[in-house]
């Protein structure tokens, strides 16, 4: 398939989907209630200072609620989290149904069964087309080496095989 950048956005989405990525849950407690969203546009940025980035649509109604929190939990979703990823991405319903979570002292919400957890503060946001690139500074982290990450590829969730 050969198309120009001005082609149907669904075709461009398919091209983006050719690149497999991990899936993270961005979560925090807001006014005593768990708030979260899923993102597959997550990337490591820097070791010094420790930064990661995630891209969030300008139309997101969840990110504005999370951005003002002192800390945000980033859970690298594990291979058994395909349903959790769908719930966290849903526009309606209980996004945390069936999930076991832990709250840090700062209010970051972390999902049990993840491959890794990061407790982050918002460093800055950079406008980028119809998205915002959010740079997050890592304040604390933990790794669970025995849990493989969930992979998003071609609009579906996949598991890595050995």
C-alpha positions as CSV (number, residue, x, y, z in Angstrom):
1,X,0.0,0.0,0.0
2,X,1.4,3.4,-1.0
3,X,-0.4,6.5,0.2
4,X,0.4,10.1,1.0
5,X,0.3,11.6,4.4
6,X,-3.0,13.3,3.5
7,X,-4.7,10.0,3.0
8,X,-7.5,8.5,5.1
9,X,-6.4,8.7,8.8
10,X,-7.6,5.1,9.3
11,X,-4.9,4.0,6.8
12,X,-2.2,6.0,8.7
13,X,-3.5,4.4,11.9
14,X,-2.8,1.0,10.3
15,X,0.7,2.0,9.5
16,X,1.3,3.2,13.1
17,X,-0.2,-0.2,14.2
18,X,2.6,-2.0,12.3
19,X,4.9,-1.0,15.1
20,X,4.4,-3.1,18.3
21,X,4.4,-1.2,21.6
22,X,3.9,-1.9,25.2
23,X,0.8,-0.7,27.0
24,X,0.8,1.4,30.2
25,X,-1.8,2.4,32.7
26,X,-1.6,6.0,33.9
27,X,-3.4,6.2,37.2
28,X,-3.8,8.3,40.3
29,X,-6.3,8.9,43.1
30,X,-8.3,12.1,42.4
31,X,-10.6,13.4,45.1
32,X,-10.6,9.9,46.7
33,X,-11.6,8.1,43.5
34,X,-9.3,6.0,41.2
35,X,-8.8,7.7,37.8
36,X,-6.8,6.0,35.0
37,X,-6.3,5.7,31.3
38,X,-4.4,3.4,28.9
39,X,-1.6,4.5,26.5
40,X,0.4,2.6,24.0
41,X,2.5,5.6,23.0
42,X,5.0,5.2,25.9
43,X,8.7,5.5,25.5
44,X,11.9,5.8,27.6
45,X,13.5,9.2,27.0
46,X,16.4,9.8,29.4
47,X,18.5,8.2,32.1
48,X,19.8,11.5,33.5
49,X,17.4,13.0,34.4
50,X,15.2,9.9,34.5
51,X,12.4,10.7,32.0
52,X,9.7,8.8,30.1
53,X,7.1,10.2,27.7
54,X,3.6,9.3,26.8
55,X,1.4,10.9,24.1
56,X,-2.1,11.9,25.0
57,X,-4.9,13.1,22.7
58,X,-6.0,16.7,23.1
59,X,-9.6,15.3,23.4
60,X,-8.8,13.2,26.4
61,X,-11.1,13.9,29.4
62,X,-9.0,11.8,31.7
63,X,-5.6,13.4,31.3
64,X,-6.7,16.8,32.6
65,X,-7.8,15.1,35.8
66,X,-4.4,13.3,36.1
67,X,-2.0,16.1,35.1
68,X,-2.7,18.1,38.3
69,X,-1.9,15.3,40.7
70,X,1.4,15.5,42.6
71,X,2.4,12.1,41.2
72,X,1.0,9.7,38.6
73,X,1.4,6.0,38.6
74,X,2.6,4.3,35.4
75,X,2.1,0.6,35.3
76,X,3.6,-1.3,32.4
77,X,0.8,-3.7,31.9
78,X,1.6,-7.4,32.1
79,X,0.7,-10.1,29.6
80,X,-2.5,-11.0,31.5
81,X,-3.8,-7.4,31.4
82,X,-5.5,-7.4,27.9
83,X,-9.0,-6.9,29.5
84,X,-7.6,-4.3,31.9
85,X,-6.1,-2.4,29.0
86,X,-9.5,-2.3,27.2
87,X,-11.2,-1.2,30.4
88,X,-8.6,1.6,31.0
89,X,-9.1,2.7,27.4
90,X,-13.0,2.7,27.6
91,X,-15.0,5.9,27.5
92,X,-17.6,4.5,30.0
93,X,-17.8,1.9,32.8
94,X,-15.7,1.1,35.8
95,X,-12.1,1.2,34.5
96,X,-10.8,-0.6,37.6
97,X,-13.3,-3.5,37.7
98,X,-11.4,-6.7,38.5
99,X,-8.1,-5.0,39.1
100,X,-6.0,-5.1,42.3
101,X,-4.3,-1.7,42.8
102,X,-2.1,-0.1,45.4
103,X,-1.8,3.6,46.2
104,X,1.5,5.2,47.0
105,X,1.8,7.8,49.8
106,X,1.7,10.5,47.1
107,X,-1.5,9.2,45.5
108,X,-0.1,7.4,42.5
109,X,-2.2,4.3,41.7
110,X,-0.3,1.2,40.6
111,X,-1.8,-1.9,39.1
112,X,-1.0,-5.4,40.5
113,X,0.5,-7.8,38.0
114,X,2.4,-5.2,36.0
115,X,5.9,-5.8,34.5
116,X,7.1,-2.5,36.0
117,X,5.8,0.4,38.0
118,X,6.9,4.0,38.0
119,X,5.9,6.9,40.2
120,X,6.2,10.0,38.2
121,X,5.7,13.8,38.3
122,X,4.8,15.8,35.2
123,X,7.9,17.5,33.9
124,X,6.3,19.3,30.9
125,X,3.9,19.0,28.1
126,X,4.8,19.6,24.4
127,X,2.1,20.2,21.8
128,X,2.3,17.8,18.9
129,X,-0.5,17.8,16.3
130,X,-3.6,16.3,17.8
131,X,-1.7,15.0,20.8
132,X,0.3,16.3,23.7
133,X,3.7,14.7,24.4
134,X,3.9,14.5,28.2
135,X,7.3,14.2,29.7
136,X,7.2,12.4,33.1
137,X,10.1,12.5,35.6
138,X,10.5,9.2,37.4
139,X,10.6,9.6,41.1
140,X,10.5,5.9,42.1
141,X,10.3,2.6,40.2
142,X,10.1,-1.1,40.6
143,X,10.6,-4.0,38.2
144,X,8.9,-7.4,38.2
145,X,11.2,-9.5,36.0
146,X,8.9,-12.6,36.0
147,X,6.0,-10.9,34.3
148,X,6.2,-10.4,30.5
149,X,4.7,-7.2,29.2
150,X,1.5,-6.9,27.2
151,X,2.1,-5.9,23.6
152,X,-0.2,-3.8,21.4
153,X,0.1,-4.5,17.6
154,X,-2.2,-4.1,14.7
155,X,-5.0,-2.9,16.9
156,X,-4.9,-6.0,19.1
157,X,-3.2,-7.2,22.2
158,X,-0.4,-9.8,22.0
159,X,1.8,-11.8,24.2
160,X,5.5,-12.3,23.7
161,X,6.7,-15.8,23.3
162,X,10.0,-17.2,24.4
